[in-house]
Amino acid sequence: MTAQALQDIKGIATKRTHAHKGDCLKVIATHGKVYILEHPNGDRFSTTADKIQLIEN
């Protein structure tokens, strides 16, 4: 499954930007409204459903 970032996604503790608005991300797993995503550079992180848009099932 693929998702697109609707806004910049930053880490809670580190404030590091994991993905920028418009980035295409691979969905690794889901748990309710939380998604585990992988950026093309290999960075894996979690985010909530309101920050991404699913574009492929």
SELUMGU-246207 format. One line per field, with one value per atom (N, C-alpha, C, O): residue number from 1; residue in three letters; atom name; x, y, z. Coordinates in nm, 4 decimals. Example, Ala and Ser with C-alpha at 12.3 -4.5 7.8 and 13.67 -1.06 7.14 Angstrom:
! SELUMGU-246207
nr	c(1	1	1	1	2	2	2	2);
rest	c(ala	ala	ala	ala	ser	ser	ser	ser);
atom	c(N	CA	C	O	N	CA	C	O);
xx	c(1.3190	1.2300	1.3200	1.4236	1.2850	1.3670	1.2900	1.3409);
yy	c(-0.5690	-0.4500	-0.3300	-0.3319	-0.2250	-0.1060	0.0030	0.1138);
zz	c(0.7800	0.7800	0.7800	0.8465	0.7080	0.7140	0.7870	0.8039);
This chain:
! SELUMGU-246207
nr	c(1	1	1	1	2	2	2	2	3	3	3	3	4	4	4	4	5	5	5	5	6	6	6	6	7	7	7	7	8	8	8	8	9	9	9	9	10	10	10	10	11	11	11	11	12	12	12	12	13	13	13	13	14	14	14	14	15	15	15	15	16	16	16	16	17	17	17	17	18	18	18	18	19	19	19	19	20	20	20	20	21	21	21	21	22	22	22	22	23	23	23	23	24	24	24	24	25	25	25	25	26	26	26	26	27	27	27	27	28	28	28	28	29	29	29	29	30	30	30	30	31	31	31	31	32	32	32	32	33	33	33	33	34	34	34	34	35	35	35	35	36	36	36	36	37	37	37	37	38	38	38	38	39	39	39	39	40	40	40	40	41	41	41	41	42	42	42	42	43	43	43	43	44	44	44	44	45	45	45	45	46	46	46	46	47	47	47	47	48	48	48	48	49	49	49	49	50	50	50	50	51	51	51	51	52	52	52	52	53	53	53	53	54	54	54	54	55	55	55	55	56	56	56	56	57	57	57	57);
rest	c(met	met	met	met	thr	thr	thr	thr	ala	ala	ala	ala	gln	gln	gln	gln	ala	ala	ala	ala	leu	leu	leu	leu	gln	gln	gln	gln	asp	asp	asp	asp	ile	ile	ile	ile	lys	lys	lys	lys	gly	gly	gly	gly	ile	ile	ile	ile	ala	ala	ala	ala	thr	thr	thr	thr	lys	lys	lys	lys	arg	arg	arg	arg	thr	thr	thr	thr	his	his	his	his	ala	ala	ala	ala	his	his	his	his	lys	lys	lys	lys	gly	gly	gly	gly	asp	asp	asp	asp	cys	cys	cys	cys	leu	leu	leu	leu	lys	lys	lys	lys	val	val	val	val	ile	ile	ile	ile	ala	ala	ala	ala	thr	thr	thr	thr	his	his	his	his	gly	gly	gly	gly	lys	lys	lys	lys	val	val	val	val	tyr	tyr	tyr	tyr	ile	ile	ile	ile	leu	leu	leu	leu	glu	glu	glu	glu	his	his	his	his	pro	pro	pro	pro	asn	asn	asn	asn	gly	gly	gly	gly	asp	asp	asp	asp	arg	arg	arg	arg	phe	phe	phe	phe	ser	ser	ser	ser	thr	thr	thr	thr	thr	thr	thr	thr	ala	ala	ala	ala	asp	asp	asp	asp	lys	lys	lys	lys	ile	ile	ile	ile	gln	gln	gln	gln	leu	leu	leu	leu	ile	ile	ile	ile	glu	glu	glu	glu	asn	asn	asn	asn);
atom	c(N	CA	C	O	N	CA	C	O	N	CA	C	O	N	CA	C	O	N	CA	C	O	N	CA	C	O	N	CA	C	O	N	CA	C	O	N	CA	C	O	N	CA	C	O	N	CA	C	O	N	CA	C	O	N	CA	C	O	N	CA	C	O	N	CA	C	O	N	CA	C	O	N	CA	C	O	N	CA	C	O	N	CA	C	O	N	CA	C	O	N	CA	C	O	N	CA	C	O	N	CA	C	O	N	CA	C	O	N	CA	C	O	N	CA	C	O	N	CA	C	O	N	CA	C	O	N	CA	C	O	N	CA	C	O	N	CA	C	O	N	CA	C	O	N	CA	C	O	N	CA	C	O	N	CA	C	O	N	CA	C	O	N	CA	C	O	N	CA	C	O	N	CA	C	O	N	CA	C	O	N	CA	C	O	N	CA	C	O	N	CA	C	O	N	CA	C	O	N	CA	C	O	N	CA	C	O	N	CA	C	O	N	CA	C	O	N	CA	C	O	N	CA	C	O	N	CA	C	O	N	CA	C	O	N	CA	C	O	N	CA	C	O	N	CA	C	O	N	CA	C	O	N	CA	C	O);
xx	c(0.0847	0.0000	0.0899	0.1970	0.0480	0.1241	0.0433	-0.0795	0.1135	0.0493	0.1255	0.2426	0.0576	0.1192	0.1050	-0.0024	0.2115	0.2096	0.1287	0.1538	0.0318	-0.0496	0.0154	-0.0231	0.1140	0.1869	0.3232	0.3479	0.4106	0.5395	0.5144	0.4334	0.5839	0.5691	0.6985	0.8054	0.6871	0.8044	0.7957	0.6864	0.9108	0.9175	0.8711	0.8904	0.8106	0.7595	0.8739	0.8762	0.9678	1.0758	1.1891	1.2410	1.2276	1.3453	1.3133	1.4031	1.1886	1.1461	1.2120	1.2129	1.2673	1.3305	1.2213	1.1249	1.2352	1.1372	1.1609	1.2673	1.0598	1.0682	1.0238	1.0798	0.9220	0.8704	0.8175	0.7674	0.8295	0.7792	0.6458	0.6147	0.5693	0.4404	0.4585	0.5440	0.3765	0.3812	0.4674	0.4614	0.5478	0.6318	0.5469	0.4445	0.5887	0.5231	0.5920	0.7147	0.5117	0.5626	0.5020	0.3871	0.5781	0.5296	0.4713	0.5352	0.3494	0.2860	0.3354	0.3143	0.4015	0.4551	0.3494	0.3309	0.2797	0.1791	0.0801	0.1073	-0.0344	-0.1347	-0.1779	-0.1752	-0.2177	-0.2704	-0.3761	-0.3452	-0.5015	-0.6077	-0.5857	-0.5830	-0.5698	-0.5469	-0.4000	-0.3665	-0.3124	-0.1680	-0.1060	-0.1343	-0.0217	0.0439	0.1942	0.2520	0.2574	0.4030	0.4422	0.3984	0.5245	0.5591	0.7091	0.7893	0.7448	0.8855	0.9071	0.8396	1.0008	1.0385	1.1310	1.1990	1.1360	1.2265	1.3731	1.4492	1.4145	1.5534	1.5772	1.6887	1.4737	1.4881	1.4449	1.4395	1.4140	1.3709	1.2307	1.1388	1.2132	1.0821	1.0328	1.1101	0.9033	0.8446	0.6948	0.6382	0.6305	0.4857	0.4194	0.4810	0.2930	0.2147	0.0668	0.0301	-0.0168	-0.1611	-0.2247	-0.1656	-0.3456	-0.4146	-0.4455	-0.4611	-0.4547	-0.4894	-0.3743	-0.3957	-0.2538	-0.1374	-0.1018	-0.0114	-0.1719	-0.1425	-0.2706	-0.3808	-0.2542	-0.3648	-0.3229	-0.2192	-0.4045	-0.3756	-0.4061	-0.5119	-0.3143	-0.3344	-0.3382	-0.3606	-0.3164	-0.3159	-0.3417	-0.2890	-0.4229	-0.4487	-0.3676	-0.3770);
yy	c(-0.1167	0.0000	0.1238	0.1224	0.2284	0.3521	0.4673	0.4692	0.5621	0.6794	0.8041	0.7972	0.9176	1.0457	1.1361	1.1434	1.2043	1.2946	1.4195	1.4846	1.4523	1.5717	1.6951	1.8083	1.6722	1.7800	1.7262	1.6061	1.8128	1.7665	1.6794	1.7139	1.5667	1.4750	1.4792	1.4457	1.5213	1.5367	1.4413	1.4033	1.4026	1.3188	1.3970	1.5183	1.3284	1.3939	1.4414	1.5574	1.3533	1.3877	1.4630	1.5602	1.4194	1.4768	1.5989	1.6771	1.6164	1.7256	1.7154	1.8122	1.5978	1.5737	1.5493	1.4778	1.6069	1.5873	1.4514	1.4260	1.3647	1.2325	1.2359	1.1657	1.3189	1.3281	1.4696	1.5351	1.5143	1.6459	1.6298	1.5229	1.7362	1.7355	1.6896	1.7413	1.5912	1.5411	1.4176	1.3547	1.3806	1.2608	1.1348	1.1234	1.0405	0.9095	0.8155	0.8066	0.7449	0.6595	0.5210	0.5061	0.4200	0.2825	0.2505	0.2760	0.1944	0.1550	0.0160	-0.0797	0.0049	-0.1220	-0.1957	-0.3163	-0.1236	-0.1849	-0.0794	0.0405	-0.1260	-0.0369	-0.0925	-0.2134	-0.0020	-0.0407	0.0631	0.1663	0.0349	0.1336	0.2514	0.2354	0.3711	0.4916	0.5311	0.6407	0.4415	0.4671	0.3834	0.2644	0.4475	0.3818	0.3812	0.4815	0.2680	0.2576	0.2735	0.1962	0.3736	0.4084	0.3957	0.4005	0.3792	0.3765	0.4768	0.4721	0.5667	0.6657	0.5971	0.5014	0.6420	0.5805	0.5772	0.4944	0.6649	0.6641	0.5577	0.5457	0.4803	0.3731	0.4088	0.3210	0.5347	0.5803	0.5273	0.5476	0.4600	0.4101	0.4913	0.5254	0.5223	0.6032	0.5785	0.5180	0.6252	0.6099	0.7465	0.8488	0.7464	0.8693	0.8332	0.7162	0.9329	0.9108	0.9311	0.9921	0.8793	0.8787	1.0188	1.0357	1.1192	1.2539	1.3249	1.4298	1.2700	1.3325	1.2721	1.3211	1.1658	1.0987	1.0733	1.0782	1.0464	1.0065	0.8783	0.8737	0.7732	0.6471	0.6640	0.7159	0.6207	0.6382	0.5059	0.5042	0.3939	0.2641	0.1553	0.1610	0.0561	-0.0551	-0.1752	-0.2769);
zz	c(0.0000	0.0000	0.0000	0.0607	-0.0661	-0.0760	-0.0175	-0.0255	0.0409	0.0983	0.0556	0.0183	0.0616	0.0302	0.1520	0.2119	0.1886	0.3031	0.2688	0.1674	0.3536	0.3341	0.3971	0.3677	0.4836	0.5502	0.5918	0.5818	0.6376	0.6885	0.8106	0.8966	0.8181	0.9309	1.0102	0.9591	1.1377	1.2237	1.3411	1.3830	1.3943	1.5127	1.6352	1.6426	1.7304	1.8503	1.9398	1.9811	1.9695	2.0620	1.9930	2.0478	1.8742	1.8090	1.7236	1.6923	1.6859	1.5971	1.4601	1.3840	1.4286	1.2983	1.1943	1.2217	1.0775	0.9712	0.9052	0.8487	0.9135	0.8521	0.7058	0.6216	0.6761	0.5386	0.5146	0.6060	0.3925	0.3540	0.2808	0.2283	0.2787	0.2108	0.0662	-0.0057	0.0236	-0.1128	-0.1314	-0.2371	-0.0314	-0.0426	-0.0526	0.0148	-0.1359	-0.1454	-0.0486	-0.0455	0.0308	0.1367	0.1265	0.0848	0.1639	0.1630	0.3007	0.4027	0.3037	0.4292	0.4661	0.3917	0.5817	0.6300	0.7116	0.6948	0.8002	0.8871	0.9344	0.9290	0.9806	1.0384	1.1732	1.1965	1.2607	1.3908	1.4268	1.4864	1.3902	1.4090	1.3160	1.1939	1.3741	1.2945	1.2883	1.2435	1.3333	1.3299	1.2181	1.2047	1.1388	1.0260	1.0480	1.0899	1.0197	1.0180	0.8714	0.7862	0.8427	0.7055	0.6818	0.7751	0.5541	0.5152	0.4030	0.3002	0.4237	0.3228	0.2222	0.2591	0.0975	-0.0004	0.0426	-0.0075	0.1339	0.1818	0.2897	0.3404	0.3254	0.4227	0.5632	0.6494	0.5892	0.7210	0.7517	0.6724	0.8651	0.9074	1.0258	1.1153	1.0259	1.1324	1.1376	1.0466	1.2438	1.2576	1.2501	1.2797	1.2100	1.2045	1.2114	1.2000	1.2299	1.2371	1.1002	1.0112	1.0851	0.9566	0.9035	0.7825	0.9904	0.9440	0.8723	0.8117	0.8782	0.8150	0.6801	0.6124	0.6399	0.5129	0.4348	0.4896	0.3075	0.2211	0.1517	0.0856	0.1669	0.1002	-0.0477	-0.0830	-0.1359	-0.2790	-0.3541	-0.4751	-0.2832	-0.3511	-0.2476	-0.1365	-0.2840	-0.1898	-0.2229	-0.1542);
